[in-house]
Amino acid sequence: MLQRKIQDTLAAWKNEPNHKPLIIKGCRQCGKTFSVLEFARENYAHVVYLNFFQNADYAAVFNGSLEVDHLIMMMSALLGPDAVFEPGKTIIILDEIQECPEARTALKFFQTDGRFDVIGTGSLLGVRGYGKEPRSVPVGYETVIDMYPLDFEEFLWANGITSQMIDLLRTCLKNETPVPEALHTKLKQLLLRYVVVGGMPAAVQLFVETKQMNAVLQLQRDIVRSYEDDMIKYAAKKDKGRIEECFQSIPKQLSKENKKFQYALVKRGATASQYLGCLQWIEDAGIISRCYNLNLPELPLDGNAMEDVFKVYMKDTGLLISMLEDGTQFDVLQGNLYGYKGAIFENLMADFLAKMGRKLYYYHKDSGLEIDFVIRWRGKCTLLEVKSSTGNIKSAKTILSHPEKYHVEQCLKFGDYNIGRNGQIMTLPLYMGFLLKEA
């Protein structure tokens, strides 16, 4: 069984006095249902479970009155003796709640009533053109959190790296001391495996149990096809083909030296006005992360972001690898990727940052200055440079040498290194990107 951080989040929610109904958003197959049911069965005497995707008839429960006693009566009639409603000891799980908009509206009434805990999960909540909207979103009556595929730390747990070993990494980072060589070598190996396996729970579980990369690849491609099916099934009619075109262009977008997203690469003659909403659909579905260019690399980052100039990364790097041709898995594991290697390891860093809930930013000027990522770290604007092995960071050095203009004091250079420092530049192994949670 995979250990997921969402369990701690759910426990904190349950222990909070007067907590509101919880909505968990995330891409399909990232583990929402399994995690919520596991938590519910371990923490409540009774679990009432409705999956609106598998059983469309369940939506009829919410067609009439949304008063809680009426809903209890209807669920009891529908589910029979399996539905036990005991105040303080029953949790109601509304799975794929986007399929039943009235269930989302009903959260307000459950919150006001207060007898039962409620968790709703949704894969396509709020995506453009979905067409199923609640009569009113219960603003102020629900708590919404995002869930992602496994991050690198969860992947390490699944592969036998203990919390004590990860605490050692944090200590090494804090004290700027090298990671012990045996652990350093092991983590470099596991990082390459994470690049190709990614964090989709089914893929990770299959890898841990079998180590059969061909089976992992087939599973990942099935997931990608299911995403494409959703684009055709649920998007507005005029957008269906365009959304799929945007999605399929991502590997090509990342192959460019300047990885700015260009609609002309989606389709010849394409314009932002035609495709911008389509890209938003994919982002809202939790599949991609957008990384915005900055006018200046300084805080506040959001205030300096340019909304119409951005790069696009896959939220899960393993799915990106699966969209490339056969043999790419082997090339990654062997370190033989030539020019495209940079794109893969940039997507890896985006994977790290996005899964910790960070917004993504970069810096590019026509003069040639370019920084892969810019974050707030330890209270300061920090440049991140990502190298697949080692490499020059001329742009970062230029920015650091002009503090009067750029107001930047530090840079983290990720690559095939152990921990070290050269003035304002700290070198770090690529696998340490998942530790940059400190704002």
N, C-alpha and C positions, 0 to 999 in steps of 0.2 A: 504494500500500500504506500502510495506517495505521500510524503509529508508536505502540507501546504500552509503557507502563512495566513491564508484566509481564515483558518480555524481560530487563530488568535484574535483576528478582527471580529469574528462572530462572537467569541467569548466576551470581548470588551463591550460589544453592543448589548448582549444579553444582561451584563452586569450593570449597565448604566441605568440609573433610576428613571422611570417614566420614558423608556426608550420608544421611539416611533417605529412603525413598520419599516422594514428594510428592503430596498431595491438593489439588486446586484446586476450590474451591466457587464457585458463582455462578449467577445466574439464567440461564435459557435464552437463547441468542443474544447473550450478552455478549462472545463472541470467544474462549472457552476453547480450543476444539479448534484453531482456526486458529493461535492464538498458540503453543500447545504444539507443534504439528507444524512450524511455521516454525522454532522454536528447535531442535527435535530434528534436523531436516534440516541445519541449519547447524553443529551441534556434535557430531554422532555419525556414525560411518561407517555404522551400520545402525539402522534404525527398524522395530520390530515394533509394529504398530498393530491393536488390537482395539476395535471399537465395538459395545458390547453392546446399544445401542438399535436400531441398524440391522440387526444380525445376532444375533438371540437365540440361535442355535445355538452361538455362541462360548462361552457360559456352560458348555457341556459340558466344556470344557478343565479347569475347576476343580471338577468333580463328584466326583472321586476324591481321590487323594493330592495334598497341596499341597507336597510336597517339590519343590524347584526343578528338579532334573534330570527329574523326571516331567513337570512343566509345560512344560519346554523340548521334551521329546519330543512332547507333545500339540500344542503350538503349531506345531512343525515339520511334523507330520503334517497339520494343518489348513490351514496357510498355504503349504506347499510351499517352493520355493526362495527366496521373498521373505523368509522368516524366517531371518535369519542371527544366530547368538548367539556373539559374540566378547567375552570378558570385558574390561570397561573401554571398549569401543567400541560397545556395543549399548544402546539405550534401549528400554524397553517402555512403550507408551502404552495405558492401559486407559480408554477413553473411555466416559462415562456409566456409571461403575462402580457406581452405585446399582442398576443393573439386574442385577448379578451380585454378590450379597453375599459369596460365597465368594472372589471376586477381592480384595475388601477384606481379608478375613481372611488371604489369601496374602501380603500385604505384609510381615507379620512374618517369613515365611520368606525372602523376597527380601532383607530387611534383614540377617538373620542370615547368609545366604549371601554377599552382598556383591559378586557378580560383575557385576551389571547394574543400571543406574539404572532406576527405575520412576516414572512419573507417572500418577496417576489423576485424571480430571475427573468432576465430578458436578453436576447441576442441582437434584436433589431429595434430596440427602443429608440424612437425618435428619428429613424433614418428617413431621408427625404423621399417622398413618394410612396411610403409604405401603405398609407391609406387607412390605417387603423389607429385612430386617436381617441383617447378618453374624452368624455363630455367635459371633464375638467381634471387637470393634473392636480393632485392633492398637495399643492405647495404648502410647506410648513407642517405637513402631517406625515412626511416620509423622509427617510434618510437614504441617499443614493451613494453607492460606492462602485468603483470600477474593479473588475477582476481581469487578470491577464493569464496567458499561458505561464508555465513554470518559468521563473527567472533562474539565473545561473546558480544562485545559492541553493535554491530548491533542487536543481539538477545535481549539484554537488552532494547534497544530502542523499539523493536517490542512488548515488554512485559510491557511497561509503565514506564520504568526507564528513567528519563529525563537526558539531558546533564548536568544540574546543579548538580544532584546527583552524576554523574560520576566525575564531577570536584571536588566534595567533597572528593571522593575516592582518587583522585590524590593528593589533599592537605594533606589528612591523610598519604599517602605514603611518601610524601616529608617531612612532619614534624614528621613522625613516631609516630603518635597519633592514638589511637584506633578508629575504625569506630563506629559511634553511633549504639547502640544495635539493634534498630528496623530495620535499613537499613542492618546491618550485617546479621540478621536472614533472611530477605527477599532475600538477594543476595545468601546466602547458598542454599536456596530453589530453586532459579532460576538456580543456577549452576548445580544442579542435573538434572533439566529439560533440560538444554542445553546438558548435557552429552548424554541423550537418544534421544533428538530431532535433535541435531546437527545444521548445518547451511545451508542445502540445501533449497533454497527459498520456494519451494513448500511444503516441510515438515514443515517449520516454519510457513508459512501462514496457513496451515491446523491446526496446533497446536493452534495458536493464535485464530482462528475462532471457533474451536470445542472442543479443549482439549481432543480429542479422540485418545488415544495413540495407539490403535489397528489399526486405519486408518493411523496414521503416520508411524507405523511399516510396513504396507503393501506398502505404497508409497516408503519408503526407500528401501525395498527389490526389488521393481520394478526398482529403479534406479540402484541398484547393478546388477540386471540381465541385464539391458541395457549396463552396462560397460562390463559384460562378453560377451554379444553379439558383442560389438565392437571388443573385443579381437579375437573372432572367425572370424568376417567379415573383419577386416582391417589388422590384423597382417600377416607377411609372413607365408606361408603355414607350414614351418618346425617348427615355433614357436607357433602356435595357441594353442595347448594343454598345452605347457609348461608355457605360460603366464598365462593361467587360473589357472594352478596348483600353481604357485607362489602367485597369488592373493589370492586364497582360503586358503593358508597356513598361512596368516598373523595372524589371531587370535591365532593359535597354536604357532607361533613364539613368541608372546608376553606373552604366559603363562609360559615360562621358567624363572627361577630365573635369569640367565644370558640371556638377551633378544637379544644377538647378532644373526643376521640373519644367519641361517644354511641351506644350500641347501639340506642337508640330510633329513631335516624335510619336504621339498617339496615333495621329492620322494626318496625312498631308493636307494642309489647308485648314486644320483644326484651329479654333480660337478659344480663348479662355471663356468667353460668354457662352459657348456651346457646351463646354466640358467641366466648368468649375463645379457645378452642382453634382456632377457625376463623381468627381473625386471626393466631394464631401460625403456622398453616400457611403463610399468605401471606408472613409475615416470614421463615420458614425457607427459603422458595423464593427469597429474595433480591429480592423485588419491591417491598417497602415498608421504610421505616425508622420506628421508633417513637421519639418524643421525649417524655421523662418530665418531669413537673412536679417542682419542687424545694420542699421544706419551707422552705428558706432558700437564697438565692443565695450560697453560700460553699463553699470546698473542705473535704473532698473531695466532688465533685459526686455521685459514685455513692452515697456514704453518705447524701446528703440527698434522693435521688430517691424519689418515691412510685410504687410499681409499678402501682397501679391507676388512676392519673390520667395520661393521656398524649394526645398528638396523633399522627396518622399522616400521613406524607408518602410520595409515590411516590419510589422510589430514583432514578428517571430522570424529570426534568421534561418531557422531550419526550413520554413516554408519557402523562403527565397531560394535556398539551394535546390529545393525540389522543383522549382520552376525553370531551372537551368537544365542543360542536356545531360543525358546519362554519362556517368564517369566523373561528374563534378564532385560527388562525395569522396571518391578515391583521391582526386587531386587535392582537395582540402586537407584530408588526413595525411597526405604525403607532403603538403606544403608547396605543391607545384601548380600555381594559378597565374603566374605572370602578371599582366597588367590588371586583370579583374580582381586580383586579391585585395587591392585597396578598397574596392567597393564593398566586398564581403565584410572586411573588418570594420569599415565605417558603419555598415548596417548592424554589426555586432554591438558597437558602442551605442548606437541608437536603441537597440534592443535592451541593453543594460539600463539606459537612462529612462526610457519610456516605461519600463516595467516597474520602476520605482516611483512612477507618477510625475516625473519631471516633464515640463515642456522643453522642446528642442529648439536650439538656436545655433546659427553658424555666422561667419563673417566672410564676405567676399566683396572685393572692390575690383573695378575694371583695370586698375593699375597693376593688378597681379597679386595683391595681398589676399590670402585665403587661409582661414582657420576652420578646421573640421567641425568643432563644436565649441560653444561658449556657455559656461554655466556659472551660477553663484555657488561658491564652495568656501566653507569656513568664513562666510560673510563677505567674500571678495569676488570680484569678477575674475574668472579663471579661464584661460585658454586650454583647450584639449586638442592635442594633435595625435592622430592615430596612424601608426605605421605597421604594416603587416610584418615587418621584421625590424629593420633599423632604417633611418633616413634623416634627411635634412629638414629643419623647421625654420627656414629663412624668414617666412612671414611672421612667425611668433617672435623671433629675435628682433625683427624690425619694430614690432609693436611694443615690446618690452623696453626697447632703447629710447622710446619717446613717451615717457609717462606724462609729460605736460599736455600731450595731445590725446592719448588713449586711456589714461587713468587705469592701467592694468599693471599688476605687480607680480603675477605668478602664472606659470604654465605647467601643465602636466603632459608629459610626452610618453605615450603608450607604445610599446613595441616588444621586441624580443630581448627584454632586459630583465634584470633584477632591480630592486629599489636602489636609487642613487640620486644625487643632486649635483647640479652645476649652476651655482648662483640662484637665479630666480626660476630655474627649470628643474623640476623633479622628474626623473625617469621612473616609469612603473611598468611592470609586466602587464600585458593585455588583459590577463584574467582578473586584474584588480579593479577593472572598471565598475564592477557591481557594488563596490564599497563606497561610492561617491554619494552617499545619501545625505551627508551633512550639508545643509544649505549655507 
